[in-house]
Amino acid sequence: MLEWKLPNTVLPVLFHGAQTLGSDTSPVNLFLFSDILHTEVAVQDGILFRYFQGNSDNCRGYGAPLAACDFDGAKVLNVLRHDAERRDVPLSFCAFDERQTKIFDGLCNIRWSSRDGDGDYIYKRESLAQLSGKKLHAKKNLVNRFWRLYPDASYQPITKENIADALTVAEQWFAERAEEGVDADMSELAHIRKAAEYWEALGLFGGVLYAEGLPVAMTMASAISRQAIDVHFEKAVGAFAAEGAFAAINQAFAASDAAAPYSYVNREEDMGMPGLRKAKEAYRPAFKVEKYYGTAE
């Protein structure tokens, strides 16, 4: 029988060996967003089991089991079937990528579905760092423009000494949305504060962009696996945002020492929002990780 617990800050250490790219497999996301998805986790035989209790089919059910090595799919499916019976719920799955759906295909009949806006945008880190080529020329010009306008600007890694500056950027961003009458999701600010509180325990890293002596942009990220990192939060404020601060911190972070060991950057989904989709596609993703959900028949 699986022993379910709430996600904690130990998970990042345990499962970086799993070769995954999806943001839902990020141990940090499991911890940060457990209040929204009512996430439970269990570890058995070197496998991380996840159970989500979100408010829609695409975020409710068992996530794909995660492990650093191959496992017996039939045995795992049997464990989940017994757990679903114990819970008295359908044997439902969510947030599976295409590779993960094959774990159970052939073992049971699942009609997989996907929802527009759920797919993660995956970029080559080197591409974001260099912005080379005709397709990224406009982004490179925007970054260069920012550094020309603010020759005193600097990018600094987030440490315990300056993490308050990262929070200042986030809080200012939400204040600006309120002034503009935009209905921003304030739970995101709570999650940013939670990330700052558990920064070292979660293994988070990121940076703050300074201009004119002020913190004007910030980014927070963590490792999903040995090959990929996930950008959880990114904000830029004031006139600096319009003048290229978002592009500048995106490029500076991708080129940073902290990001250098990784091949890919996951900048998460667009949630079906046209403006966000346009912004993510402008950076020319290498590919997308689509997400699937379904119920065993």
GUDREN-667756 format. One record per residue (C-alpha): residue number from 1; residue in three letters; x, y, z. Coordinates in nm, 3 decimals. Example, Ala and Ser with C-alpha at 12.3 -4.5 7.8 and 13.67 -1.06 7.14 Angstrom:
// residues 2
R     i    aa         x         y         z
R     1   ALA     1.230    -0.450     0.780
R     2   SER     1.367    -0.106     0.714
// end
This chain:
// residues 297
R     i    aa         x         y         z
R     1   MET     0.000     0.000     0.000
R     2   LEU     0.133     0.344    -0.093
R     3   GLU     0.197     0.581     0.195
R     4   TRP     0.093     0.923     0.072
R     5   LYS     0.237     1.248     0.207
R     6   LEU     0.238     1.615     0.118
R     7   PRO     0.528     1.718    -0.110
R     8   ASN     0.831     1.851     0.078
R     9   THR     1.165     2.009     0.003
R    10   VAL     1.352     1.675    -0.004
R    11   LEU     1.205     1.576    -0.342
R    12   PRO     1.450     1.777    -0.558
R    13   VAL     1.741     1.571    -0.425
R    14   LEU     1.575     1.237    -0.485
R    15   PHE     1.454     1.250    -0.842
R    16   HIS     1.686     1.457    -1.059
R    17   GLY     1.795     1.131    -1.220
R    18   ALA     1.460     1.093    -1.396
R    19   GLN     1.497     1.197    -1.761
R    20   THR     1.200     1.431    -1.776
R    21   LEU     1.132     1.771    -1.933
R    22   GLY     0.775     1.856    -1.827
R    23   SER     0.709     2.129    -1.572
R    24   ASP     0.465     1.902    -1.387
R    25   THR     0.759     1.671    -1.303
R    26   SER     0.950     1.957    -1.140
R    27   PRO     0.996     1.872    -0.772
R    28   VAL     0.981     2.243    -0.694
R    29   ASN     0.644     2.280    -0.867
R    30   LEU     0.512     1.980    -0.675
R    31   PHE     0.597     2.161    -0.353
R    32   LEU     0.501     2.518    -0.448
R    33   PHE     0.163     2.442    -0.604
R    34   SER     0.047     2.165    -0.373
R    35   ASP    -0.203     2.407    -0.218
R    36   ILE    -0.384     2.449    -0.552
R    37   LEU    -0.363     2.093    -0.680
R    38   HIS    -0.388     1.930    -0.335
R    39   THR    -0.094     1.715    -0.437
R    40   GLU     0.007     1.399    -0.258
R    41   VAL     0.327     1.202    -0.318
R    42   ALA     0.452     0.857    -0.223
R    43   VAL     0.787     0.685    -0.272
R    44   GLN     0.809     0.310    -0.316
R    45   ASP     1.080     0.092    -0.476
R    46   GLY     1.265     0.401    -0.599
R    47   ILE     0.957     0.535    -0.778
R    48   LEU     0.789     0.867    -0.708
R    49   PHE     0.409     0.843    -0.728
R    50   ARG     0.202     1.160    -0.757
R    51   TYR    -0.169     1.217    -0.706
R    52   PHE    -0.330     1.547    -0.811
R    53   GLN    -0.670     1.671    -0.701
R    54   GLY    -0.716     1.979    -0.919
R    55   ASN    -1.048     2.121    -1.027
R    56   SER    -1.049     1.990    -1.386
R    57   ASP    -0.980     1.664    -1.569
R    58   ASN    -0.641     1.777    -1.699
R    59   CYS    -0.507     1.821    -1.346
R    60   ARG    -0.686     1.546    -1.156
R    61   GLY    -0.562     1.189    -1.112
R    62   TYR    -0.229     1.007    -1.100
R    63   GLY     0.072     1.169    -1.263
R    64   ALA     0.320     0.955    -1.452
R    65   PRO     0.542     0.759    -1.209
R    66   LEU     0.896     0.901    -1.197
R    67   ALA     1.215     0.707    -1.146
R    68   ALA     1.583     0.733    -1.233
R    69   CYS     1.570     0.393    -1.409
R    70   ASP     1.319     0.168    -1.587
R    71   PHE     1.045    -0.001    -1.389
R    72   ASP     0.779    -0.270    -1.440
R    73   GLY     0.480    -0.084    -1.584
R    74   ALA     0.236    -0.367    -1.516
R    75   LYS     0.339    -0.384    -1.151
R    76   VAL     0.310    -0.007    -1.111
R    77   LEU    -0.030    -0.002    -1.281
R    78   ASN    -0.152    -0.267    -1.038
R    79   VAL    -0.033    -0.057    -0.743
R    80   LEU    -0.224     0.244    -0.876
R    81   ARG    -0.535     0.039    -0.948
R    82   HIS    -0.544    -0.082    -0.586
R    83   ASP    -0.488     0.273    -0.461
R    84   ALA    -0.775     0.407    -0.673
R    85   GLU    -1.000     0.134    -0.534
R    86   ARG    -0.899     0.232    -0.182
R    87   ARG    -0.979     0.595    -0.256
R    88   ASP    -1.302     0.492    -0.431
R    89   VAL    -1.215     0.704    -0.736
R    90   PRO    -1.178     0.623    -1.108
R    91   LEU    -0.829     0.520    -1.224
R    92   SER    -0.753     0.854    -1.388
R    93   PHE    -0.425     0.999    -1.509
R    94   CYS    -0.309     1.351    -1.589
R    95   ALA    -0.005     1.550    -1.703
R    96   PHE     0.144     1.259    -1.899
R    97   ASP     0.372     1.348    -2.190
R    98   GLU     0.363     1.137    -2.506
R    99   ARG     0.650     0.915    -2.393
R   100   GLN     0.488     0.859    -2.054
R   101   THR     0.153     0.754    -2.204
R   102   LYS     0.331     0.451    -2.350
R   103   ILE     0.401     0.323    -1.996
R   104   PHE     0.041     0.204    -1.967
R   105   ASP    -0.068     0.180    -2.332
R   106   GLY    -0.109    -0.189    -2.404
R   107   LEU    -0.158    -0.266    -2.035
R   108   CYS    -0.501    -0.105    -2.010
R   109   ASN    -0.738     0.089    -2.231
R   110   ILE    -0.699     0.464    -2.184
R   111   ARG    -0.846     0.720    -2.421
R   112   TRP    -0.599     1.006    -2.392
R   113   SER    -0.707     1.368    -2.438
R   114   SER    -0.516     1.696    -2.441
R   115   ARG    -0.613     2.055    -2.380
R   116   ASP    -0.500     2.356    -2.579
R   117   GLY    -0.257     2.566    -2.379
R   118   ASP    -0.126     2.283    -2.159
R   119   GLY     0.191     2.208    -2.356
R   120   ASP     0.529     2.321    -2.221
R   121   TYR     0.761     2.528    -2.442
R   122   ILE     1.111     2.380    -2.446
R   123   TYR     1.409     2.584    -2.568
R   124   LYS     1.772     2.506    -2.624
R   125   ARG     1.953     2.695    -2.350
R   126   GLU     2.231     2.795    -2.588
R   127   SER     1.976     2.947    -2.825
R   128   LEU     1.832     3.167    -2.549
R   129   ALA     2.181     3.264    -2.435
R   130   GLN     2.317     3.360    -2.777
R   131   LEU     2.003     3.477    -2.962
R   132   SER     2.186     3.413    -3.287
R   133   GLY     2.027     3.377    -3.630
R   134   LYS     1.772     3.571    -3.830
R   135   LYS     1.469     3.435    -3.641
R   136   LEU     1.592     3.574    -3.308
R   137   HIS     1.738     3.895    -3.449
R   138   ALA     1.455     4.110    -3.311
R   139   LYS     1.505     3.968    -2.960
R   140   LYS     1.879     4.029    -2.977
R   141   ASN     1.817     4.389    -3.085
R   142   LEU     1.583     4.435    -2.790
R   143   VAL     1.845     4.303    -2.547
R   144   ASN     2.112     4.528    -2.699
R   145   ARG     1.878     4.824    -2.678
R   146   PHE     1.825     4.769    -2.307
R   147   TRP     2.199     4.759    -2.235
R   148   ARG     2.252     5.074    -2.446
R   149   LEU     1.979     5.261    -2.259
R   150   TYR     2.113     5.145    -1.922
R   151   PRO     2.492     5.111    -1.947
R   152   ASP     2.513     5.084    -1.568
R   153   ALA     2.279     4.781    -1.563
R   154   SER     2.396     4.450    -1.420
R   155   TYR     2.271     4.096    -1.374
R   156   GLN     2.334     3.939    -1.033
R   157   PRO     2.259     3.582    -0.922
R   158   ILE     2.000     3.556    -0.646
R   159   THR     2.150     3.493    -0.304
R   160   LYS     2.018     3.529     0.049
R   161   GLU     2.163     3.881     0.045
R   162   ASN     1.956     4.007    -0.250
R   163   ILE     1.651     3.780    -0.260
R   164   ALA     1.451     4.065    -0.109
R   165   ASP     1.518     4.258    -0.432
R   166   ALA     1.364     3.974    -0.634
R   167   LEU     1.054     3.995    -0.413
R   168   THR     1.045     4.373    -0.460
R   169   VAL     1.026     4.323    -0.836
R   170   ALA     0.744     4.069    -0.801
R   171   GLU     0.546     4.286    -0.563
R   172   GLN     0.587     4.591    -0.786
R   173   TRP     0.473     4.391    -1.089
R   174   PHE     0.149     4.294    -0.913
R   175   ALA     0.100     4.651    -0.788
R   176   GLU     0.130     4.778    -1.144
R   177   ARG    -0.132     4.528    -1.262
R   178   ALA    -0.367     4.649    -0.988
R   179   GLU    -0.315     5.013    -1.090
R   180   GLU    -0.397     4.920    -1.450
R   181   GLY    -0.714     4.742    -1.341
R   182   VAL    -0.580     4.405    -1.455
R   183   ASP    -0.715     4.108    -1.258
R   184   ALA    -0.384     3.933    -1.184
R   185   ASP    -0.373     3.597    -1.008
R   186   MET    -0.251     3.696    -0.662
R   187   SER    -0.186     3.332    -0.572
R   188   GLU     0.122     3.357    -0.796
R   189   LEU     0.269     3.621    -0.566
R   190   ALA     0.210     3.391    -0.271
R   191   HIS     0.397     3.116    -0.455
R   192   ILE     0.686     3.351    -0.533
R   193   ARG     0.711     3.436    -0.164
R   194   LYS     0.700     3.067    -0.079
R   195   ALA     0.984     3.003    -0.324
R   196   ALA     1.190     3.276    -0.158
R   197   GLU     1.121     3.135     0.188
R   198   TYR     1.244     2.787     0.093
R   199   TRP     1.503     2.904    -0.162
R   200   GLU     1.804     2.703    -0.050
R   201   ALA     1.610     2.393     0.059
R   202   LEU     1.446     2.372    -0.285
R   203   GLY     1.769     2.423    -0.476
R   204   LEU     1.632     2.724    -0.660
R   205   PHE     1.852     2.961    -0.857
R   206   GLY     1.795     3.272    -1.066
R   207   GLY     1.891     3.633    -1.097
R   208   VAL     1.801     3.997    -1.050
R   209   LEU     1.853     4.263    -1.315
R   210   TYR     1.950     4.607    -1.183
R   211   ALA     1.932     4.941    -1.365
R   212   GLU     1.973     5.294    -1.232
R   213   GLY     2.041     5.140    -0.891
R   214   LEU     1.704     4.964    -0.882
R   215   PRO     1.597     4.599    -0.915
R   216   VAL     1.395     4.600    -1.238
R   217   ALA     1.357     4.233    -1.333
R   218   MET     1.395     3.892    -1.175
R   219   THR     1.378     3.524    -1.268
R   220   MET     1.348     3.211    -1.052
R   221   ALA     1.424     2.859    -1.177
R   222   SER     1.525     2.509    -1.073
R   223   ALA     1.643     2.183    -1.223
R   224   ILE     1.381     1.940    -1.352
R   225   SER     1.643     1.679    -1.435
R   226   ARG     2.010     1.663    -1.527
R   227   GLN     1.932     1.796    -1.873
R   228   ALA     1.664     2.059    -1.817
R   229   ILE     1.569     2.354    -1.599
R   230   ASP     1.227     2.506    -1.542
R   231   VAL     1.170     2.882    -1.525
R   232   HIS     0.902     2.918    -1.259
R   233   PHE     0.870     3.296    -1.240
R   234   GLU     0.994     3.590    -1.444
R   235   LYS     0.895     3.954    -1.392
R   236   ALA     1.008     4.297    -1.512
R   237   VAL     0.864     4.629    -1.403
R   238   GLY     0.800     4.989    -1.498
R   239   ALA     0.936     5.150    -1.812
R   240   PHE     1.224     4.904    -1.793
R   241   ALA     0.991     4.622    -1.898
R   242   ALA     0.883     4.811    -2.211
R   243   GLU     1.246     4.889    -2.290
R   244   GLY     1.362     4.528    -2.297
R   245   ALA     1.411     4.416    -1.936
R   246   PHE     1.222     4.091    -1.994
R   247   ALA     1.439     4.002    -2.292
R   248   ALA     1.754     4.113    -2.109
R   249   ILE     1.700     3.898    -1.800
R   250   ASN     1.588     3.602    -2.012
R   251   GLN     1.915     3.615    -2.207
R   252   ALA     2.134     3.691    -1.904
R   253   PHE     1.993     3.399    -1.708
R   254   ALA     2.033     3.154    -1.998
R   255   ALA     2.397     3.265    -2.028
R   256   SER     2.463     3.246    -1.654
R   257   ASP     2.693     2.999    -1.480
R   258   ALA     2.394     2.849    -1.296
R   259   ALA     2.214     2.761    -1.621
R   260   ALA     2.522     2.657    -1.818
R   261   PRO     2.524     2.284    -1.720
R   262   TYR     2.179     2.227    -1.872
R   263   SER     2.084     2.169    -2.236
R   264   TYR     1.718     2.275    -2.222
R   265   VAL     1.502     2.544    -2.063
R   266   ASN     1.133     2.479    -1.997
R   267   ARG     0.938     2.806    -1.997
R   268   GLU     0.611     2.628    -1.921
R   269   GLU     0.272     2.655    -2.088
R   270   ASP     0.081     2.947    -2.240
R   271   MET    -0.250     2.853    -2.071
R   272   GLY    -0.433     2.928    -2.394
R   273   MET    -0.362     3.302    -2.363
R   274   PRO    -0.291     3.451    -2.711
R   275   GLY    -0.049     3.717    -2.583
R   276   LEU     0.151     3.471    -2.378
R   277   ARG     0.155     3.224    -2.667
R   278   LYS     0.291     3.489    -2.901
R   279   ALA     0.563     3.583    -2.652
R   280   LYS     0.673     3.221    -2.604
R   281   GLU     0.671     3.142    -2.976
R   282   ALA     0.880     3.452    -3.045
R   283   TYR     1.176     3.279    -2.878
R   284   ARG     1.151     2.988    -3.123
R   285   PRO     1.110     2.682    -2.901
R   286   ALA     1.298     2.369    -3.002
R   287   PHE     0.978     2.171    -2.940
R   288   LYS     0.677     2.146    -2.710
R   289   VAL     0.593     1.881    -2.452
R   290   GLU     0.221     1.820    -2.487
R   291   LYS     0.028     1.696    -2.184
R   292   TYR    -0.236     1.423    -2.183
R   293   TYR    -0.502     1.303    -1.943
R   294   GLY    -0.745     1.013    -1.942
R   295   THR    -0.927     0.744    -1.744
R   296   ALA    -0.872     0.370    -1.765
R   297   GLU    -1.176     0.183    -1.894
// end
